[in-house]
Amino acid sequence: MSDYDNTIVLFKNDKYEAGGKQPVYKGNAEFNGKKLNCSLWLKEASGEGKLEKGTKFLSGVFDDWQPSKQSSASPSHNKLDPVGSEDIPF
């Protein structure tokens, strides 16, 4: 069993746009040895339920884990390697 069982890791979603459908936070979780994707949205209560109107809360989903896909449009070079560093003689 993994050292990270029953854990969640979330990151700010760089594709999030206010008013859009993308979640604010995305990440992954592992429960009972099963890896899952998770997404969270920041929502505001309408006042029709148990929460007062305007109360902010998080809403989320879990789905089957799929590794993130790297964009083929980005170059595949080491970003820490400065341009022209191969010319340095040491």
N, C-alpha and C positions, 0 to 999 in steps of 0.2 A: 504494500500500500504506500502511496505517496506521502511525503512530508507535508504536502500542501492540500491534503484532503479536507473537505468542508471549508473551503476558502473562496473568496471573490477578489478579483483585481479589476479595477475600473480606471479608465483614462478619459480625459476630455476628448470628444470626437472632433477632429479637425475639419470634418465635412459638415458639421452642424451649422445651420443657418436659422435664425429666429423666424418662426412662422412656417418652417419647412417640416418635413416628416422624419428627418434624421434624428436619432436620439442625441441627447446632450452628452451622455457618457456611454462608452462601450468597453467591453473587456471580456474576461472569461472566468469561469468558476469550475471547481471540481468538488462534486458531492458523491460520497460513497464510491470513489474510484472512477466516476464518469465525468468526462470533460464536457462543459457546456459553454456556449456563447451567452453573454448577457448584455442587455441594453437598458438604459434608464432615461426617462424623460422627466423634465421638471414641469409640473402642471399646476394649475390654479383652480381651487374649488369653486363651483358655480353657486353653492349655497343650498342646493337641493338635497344634499345628503347629510351626513353627520358633521361635516366641517362647515365653518362659517365661510361665507362668500369671500373670495380673495386669499384664503389660506393656501399657501404653497405646499406642495408635497411631491414626492418622487413616485413614479409609476414605472414598472419594469417587466421584462420578459426574459425567460431562458429558452434557448433552443439548442438543437444538436450542434456540437462543436465542429467548426470547419476552420482550418488555418486561414489567416488573412492572406490575401493575394497581393503580391508586389506589383506595382504598376510597371508595365513594360515600356512606358514612355520615359521613365527616369533612367539616366545612365547608370550602368553598373560598375562604378569605380569607388574606391575608398575615399569618402568625403573628408577624412582627416589628412589625406595626402595632398599637400599644396601643389598647385600647378607648377610644373617644371622641376619638381623635387628629384626626378630621376637624373637630372644633370649635375647634381651635387656629388663631388668625387669622394665623399667619405660616408 
